[in-house]
């Protein structure tokens, strides 16, 4: 269960493809929630899914969640983290404006 961004207990949930979540963290950011989920392949090799979830409303006024998902495998962790940190540092240096909270 997610409780204000805390970790789900081990083995909680499934992604619809039969992959159990090993570990999870939710980050609430304004109107979005980001989920960082550790899952295992059939060979028990861990990988990361990053899901952006936004609450939307259809024409009838009923809400639904729009989701975008990224799969990141162990062999790409270092390159991904290095590039992400590099880009964040660039943005902070090139455009050091204060962060506006939604």
Residue frames as a rotation matrix with the C-alpha (Angstrom) as fourth column:
UNK 1
0.584 0.812 0.000 0.00
0.812 -0.584 0.000 0.00
0.000 0.000 -1.000 0.00
UNK 2
-0.404 -0.676 0.616 1.23
0.604 -0.703 -0.376 3.54
0.688 0.220 0.692 -0.69
UNK 3
0.590 0.506 -0.629 1.02
0.806 -0.409 0.428 5.95
-0.041 -0.759 -0.649 2.19
UNK 4
0.934 -0.180 -0.310 2.24
-0.166 -0.984 0.072 9.46
-0.317 -0.016 -0.948 1.28
UNK 5
0.557 -0.731 -0.394 5.10
-0.706 -0.167 -0.689 8.17
0.438 0.662 -0.609 -0.82
UNK 6
0.011 -0.562 0.827 6.17
-0.828 0.459 0.323 5.37
-0.561 -0.688 -0.460 1.46
UNK 7
-0.746 -0.471 -0.472 7.28
-0.657 0.634 0.407 1.99
0.108 0.613 -0.783 0.20
UNK 8
0.472 0.839 -0.272 4.85
-0.791 0.539 0.290 -0.77
0.390 0.078 0.918 -0.67
UNK 9
0.272 -0.359 0.893 5.44
-0.615 0.648 0.449 -4.01
-0.740 -0.671 -0.044 1.12
UNK 10
-0.712 -0.672 -0.205 7.39
-0.602 0.434 0.671 -6.68
-0.361 0.601 -0.713 -0.76
UNK 11
-0.903 0.304 0.303 5.40
0.396 0.863 0.315 -8.67
-0.166 0.405 -0.899 -3.27
UNK 12
-0.168 0.891 -0.422 2.55
0.246 -0.377 -0.893 -6.15
-0.955 -0.253 -0.156 -3.43
UNK 13
0.384 0.508 -0.771 0.70
-0.496 -0.591 -0.636 -5.63
-0.779 0.627 0.025 -6.69
UNK 14
-0.119 -0.363 0.924 1.17
0.667 0.660 0.345 -6.70
-0.735 0.658 0.163 -10.26
UNK 15
-0.593 -0.189 -0.782 1.73
-0.301 -0.849 0.434 -4.80
-0.747 0.493 0.447 -13.50
UNK 16
0.442 0.841 -0.312 -0.81
-0.680 0.088 -0.728 -6.80
-0.585 0.533 0.611 -15.48
UNK 17
0.345 -0.408 -0.845 1.91
-0.728 0.453 -0.515 -8.90
0.593 0.793 -0.141 -17.11
UNK 18
0.855 0.063 -0.515 2.33
0.203 0.872 0.445 -11.09
0.477 -0.485 0.733 -14.06
UNK 19
-0.215 -0.976 0.046 5.34
0.415 -0.134 -0.900 -9.17
0.884 -0.174 0.433 -12.73
UNK 20
0.629 0.417 -0.656 5.15
0.749 -0.099 0.655 -8.67
0.209 -0.903 -0.375 -9.00
UNK 21
0.533 -0.439 0.723 6.47
-0.315 -0.896 -0.312 -5.45
0.785 -0.061 -0.616 -7.50
UNK 22
0.074 -0.635 -0.769 9.48
0.740 0.552 -0.385 -6.12
0.669 -0.540 0.511 -5.30
UNK 23
-0.382 -0.250 -0.890 9.82
0.776 -0.610 -0.162 -2.58
-0.502 -0.752 0.427 -3.96
UNK 24
0.068 0.482 0.874 8.05
0.841 -0.498 0.210 0.70
0.536 0.721 -0.439 -4.72
UNK 25
-0.571 -0.202 -0.796 8.25
0.608 -0.756 -0.244 4.41
-0.552 -0.623 0.554 -3.99
UNK 26
0.311 0.712 0.629 5.66
0.919 -0.394 -0.009 7.06
0.241 0.581 -0.777 -4.88
UNK 27
-0.741 -0.513 -0.433 6.58
0.575 -0.818 -0.016 10.71
-0.345 -0.261 0.901 -5.30
UNK 28
0.417 0.903 0.099 3.75
0.876 -0.371 -0.309 13.22
-0.242 0.216 -0.946 -5.33
UNK 29
-0.715 -0.673 -0.190 4.65
0.544 -0.706 0.454 16.29
-0.439 0.222 0.871 -7.40
UNK 30
-0.764 0.502 -0.405 1.85
-0.577 -0.813 0.079 18.79
-0.290 0.294 0.911 -7.85
UNK 31
0.271 0.947 -0.175 -0.82
-0.907 0.191 -0.376 17.29
-0.323 0.260 0.910 -10.09
UNK 32
0.302 -0.266 -0.915 1.38
-0.563 0.726 -0.396 14.31
0.769 0.635 0.070 -10.94
UNK 33
0.620 -0.269 0.737 2.49
-0.565 0.498 0.657 11.22
-0.544 -0.824 0.157 -9.08
UNK 34
0.108 -0.675 -0.730 5.63
-0.822 0.352 -0.447 9.35
0.558 0.649 -0.517 -10.06
UNK 35
0.857 0.147 0.494 5.97
-0.405 0.785 0.468 5.68
-0.320 -0.601 0.732 -9.17
UNK 36
-0.113 -0.924 -0.365 9.38
-0.931 0.227 -0.286 4.01
0.347 0.308 -0.886 -9.01
UNK 37
0.736 0.497 0.460 8.80
-0.615 0.775 0.146 0.25
-0.284 -0.390 0.876 -9.00
UNK 38
-0.519 -0.853 -0.057 11.39
-0.837 0.494 0.235 -2.52
-0.172 0.169 -0.970 -8.80
UNK 39
0.695 0.716 0.064 10.21
-0.666 0.674 -0.320 -5.65
-0.272 0.180 0.945 -10.59
UNK 40
-0.286 -0.785 0.549 11.78
-0.422 0.618 0.664 -8.96
-0.860 -0.041 -0.508 -11.57
UNK 41
-0.179 0.136 -0.974 12.06
-0.956 0.209 0.205 -10.67
0.232 0.968 0.092 -14.95
UNK 42
0.826 0.478 -0.299 11.26
-0.438 0.878 0.193 -14.36
0.354 -0.029 0.935 -15.36
UNK 43
0.274 -0.828 -0.490 14.94
0.407 0.561 -0.721 -15.00
0.871 -0.002 0.491 -14.67
UNK 44
0.700 0.130 -0.703 14.65
0.713 -0.180 0.677 -13.03
-0.038 -0.975 -0.219 -11.42
UNK 45
-0.544 -0.809 0.221 16.72
0.825 -0.564 -0.035 -10.13
0.153 0.163 0.975 -12.77
UNK 46
0.072 0.607 -0.791 15.56
0.710 -0.588 -0.387 -6.80
-0.701 -0.534 -0.473 -11.33
UNK 47
-0.594 -0.175 0.785 14.56
0.686 -0.621 0.380 -3.80
0.421 0.764 0.489 -13.43
UNK 48
-0.692 0.292 -0.660 12.94
0.305 -0.710 -0.634 -0.43
-0.654 -0.641 0.403 -12.77
UNK 49
-0.168 0.656 0.736 9.70
0.884 -0.231 0.407 1.00
0.437 0.719 -0.541 -14.08
UNK 50
-0.860 -0.006 -0.510 9.05
0.241 -0.886 -0.396 4.72
-0.449 -0.464 0.764 -13.75
UNK 51
-0.270 0.863 0.427 5.41
0.919 0.098 0.382 5.68
0.288 0.496 -0.819 -14.16
UNK 52
-0.991 0.128 -0.035 4.01
-0.116 -0.966 -0.233 9.20
-0.064 -0.227 0.972 -14.40
UNK 53
-0.408 0.912 -0.033 0.35
0.900 0.408 0.155 9.31
0.154 0.034 -0.987 -13.43
UNK 54
-0.985 0.169 0.016 -1.94
-0.170 -0.981 -0.092 12.32
0.000 -0.094 0.996 -13.94
UNK 55
-0.390 0.920 0.038 -5.58
0.590 0.282 -0.756 12.58
-0.707 -0.272 -0.653 -12.96
UNK 56
-0.987 0.138 -0.079 -7.70
-0.145 -0.573 0.806 13.65
0.065 0.808 0.586 -15.95
UNK 57
-0.311 0.946 0.089 -11.40
-0.101 0.060 -0.993 14.11
-0.945 -0.318 0.077 -16.59
UNK 58
-0.747 0.134 0.651 -13.38
0.649 0.358 0.671 12.87
-0.143 0.924 -0.354 -19.58
UNK 59
-0.786 0.458 0.415 -16.25
-0.057 -0.722 0.689 14.73
0.615 0.518 0.594 -21.29
UNK 60
0.227 0.913 -0.340 -18.75
0.305 0.264 0.915 13.28
0.925 -0.311 -0.219 -18.80
UNK 61
0.361 -0.152 0.920 -16.77
-0.723 -0.669 0.173 14.70
0.589 -0.728 -0.351 -15.88
UNK 62
0.997 -0.058 0.057 -15.58
0.012 0.801 0.598 11.28
-0.081 -0.596 0.799 -14.72
UNK 63
0.393 -0.919 -0.037 -11.94
-0.881 -0.388 0.270 11.04
-0.262 -0.073 -0.962 -13.78
UNK 64
0.957 -0.289 -0.028 -9.33
0.269 0.919 -0.289 8.62
0.109 0.269 0.957 -15.04
UNK 65
0.466 -0.869 -0.166 -5.57
-0.163 -0.268 0.950 8.34
-0.870 -0.416 -0.266 -14.70
UNK 66
0.911 -0.323 -0.256 -3.37
-0.268 0.007 -0.963 9.01
0.313 0.946 -0.080 -17.71
UNK 67
0.657 -0.688 0.309 -0.15
-0.071 0.351 0.934 7.02
-0.751 -0.635 0.182 -17.33
UNK 68
0.695 -0.592 -0.408 3.20
-0.529 -0.037 -0.848 7.05
0.487 0.805 -0.339 -19.07
UNK 69
0.863 -0.329 0.383 5.69
-0.094 0.641 0.762 4.31
-0.496 -0.693 0.522 -18.29
UNK 70
0.386 -0.845 -0.371 9.42
-0.809 -0.117 -0.577 3.88
0.444 0.522 -0.728 -18.80
UNK 71
0.989 -0.148 -0.018 11.26
0.143 0.906 0.398 0.57
-0.042 -0.396 0.917 -18.38
UNK 72
0.423 -0.902 0.084 14.89
-0.830 -0.423 -0.364 0.74
0.364 0.084 -0.928 -17.29
UNK 73
0.913 -0.124 -0.388 17.09
0.162 0.985 0.066 -2.36
0.374 -0.123 0.919 -17.16
UNK 74
0.771 -0.593 -0.233 20.21
0.298 0.012 0.954 -2.91
-0.563 -0.805 0.186 -15.03
UNK 75
-0.001 -0.850 0.526 22.64
0.964 0.139 0.227 -2.64
-0.266 0.508 0.819 -17.93
UNK 76
-0.007 0.072 0.997 21.41
0.619 -0.783 0.060 0.93
0.785 0.618 -0.039 -18.52
UNK 77
0.702 0.370 -0.609 21.28
0.711 -0.325 0.623 2.20
0.032 -0.870 -0.491 -14.89
UNK 78
-0.055 -0.824 -0.563 24.71
0.725 -0.421 0.545 3.88
-0.686 -0.379 0.621 -14.86
UNK 79
-0.786 -0.228 0.574 24.30
0.600 -0.503 0.622 5.62
0.147 0.834 0.532 -18.23
UNK 80
0.145 0.939 0.313 20.77
0.644 -0.330 0.690 6.74
0.751 0.101 -0.653 -17.35
UNK 81
0.655 0.087 -0.750 21.74
0.727 -0.343 0.595 8.08
-0.205 -0.935 -0.288 -13.89
UNK 82
-0.395 -0.890 -0.227 24.82
0.717 -0.453 0.530 9.85
-0.575 0.046 0.817 -15.28
UNK 83
-0.691 0.180 0.700 22.84
0.548 -0.501 0.670 11.54
0.471 0.847 0.247 -18.06
UNK 84
0.427 0.902 -0.060 19.98
0.683 -0.278 0.676 12.49
0.593 -0.330 -0.735 -15.73
UNK 85
0.421 -0.349 -0.837 22.37
0.742 -0.399 0.539 14.07
-0.522 -0.848 0.091 -13.21
UNK 86
-0.675 -0.715 0.182 24.21
0.666 -0.483 0.568 15.89
-0.318 0.505 0.802 -16.02
UNK 87
-0.379 0.621 0.686 20.98
0.567 -0.430 0.703 17.33
0.731 0.655 -0.189 -17.44
UNK 88
0.654 0.616 -0.439 19.67
0.711 -0.302 0.635 18.39
0.259 -0.727 -0.636 -14.02
UNK 89
0.005 -0.749 -0.662 22.99
0.733 -0.448 0.513 20.14
-0.681 -0.488 0.547 -13.25
UNK 90
-0.771 -0.268 0.578 22.84
0.624 -0.499 0.601 21.90
0.127 0.824 0.552 -16.63
UNK 91
0.118 0.912 0.393 19.29
0.612 -0.378 0.694 23.15
0.782 0.159 -0.603 -16.00
UNK 92
0.654 0.117 -0.748 20.19
0.739 -0.312 0.597 24.41
-0.163 -0.943 -0.291 -12.51
UNK 93
-0.328 -0.865 -0.379 23.21
0.640 -0.499 0.584 26.30
-0.695 -0.051 0.718 -13.86
UNK 94
-0.824 -0.051 0.564 21.69
0.536 -0.389 0.749 27.61
0.181 0.920 0.348 -17.10
UNK 95
-0.221 0.850 0.478 18.32
-0.063 -0.501 0.863 28.61
0.973 0.161 0.164 -15.67
UNK 96
-0.773 -0.236 -0.589 18.60
0.501 0.343 -0.795 29.06
0.389 -0.909 -0.147 -11.88
UNK 97
-0.376 0.733 0.566 15.07
-0.528 -0.672 0.519 30.35
0.762 -0.104 0.640 -11.37
UNK 98
-0.709 0.173 0.684 13.22
-0.624 0.298 -0.722 29.50
-0.328 -0.939 -0.103 -8.17
UNK 99
-0.896 0.423 -0.138 10.97
0.328 0.838 0.436 26.47
0.300 0.345 -0.889 -8.30
UNK 100
-0.522 0.809 0.271 7.27
-0.819 -0.564 0.107 27.31
0.239 -0.166 0.957 -8.41
UNK 101
-0.924 0.267 0.275 5.06
0.094 0.854 -0.512 24.96
-0.371 -0.447 -0.814 -6.44
UNK 102
-0.677 0.736 0.003 1.73
-0.009 -0.012 1.000 23.99
0.736 0.677 0.014 -7.99
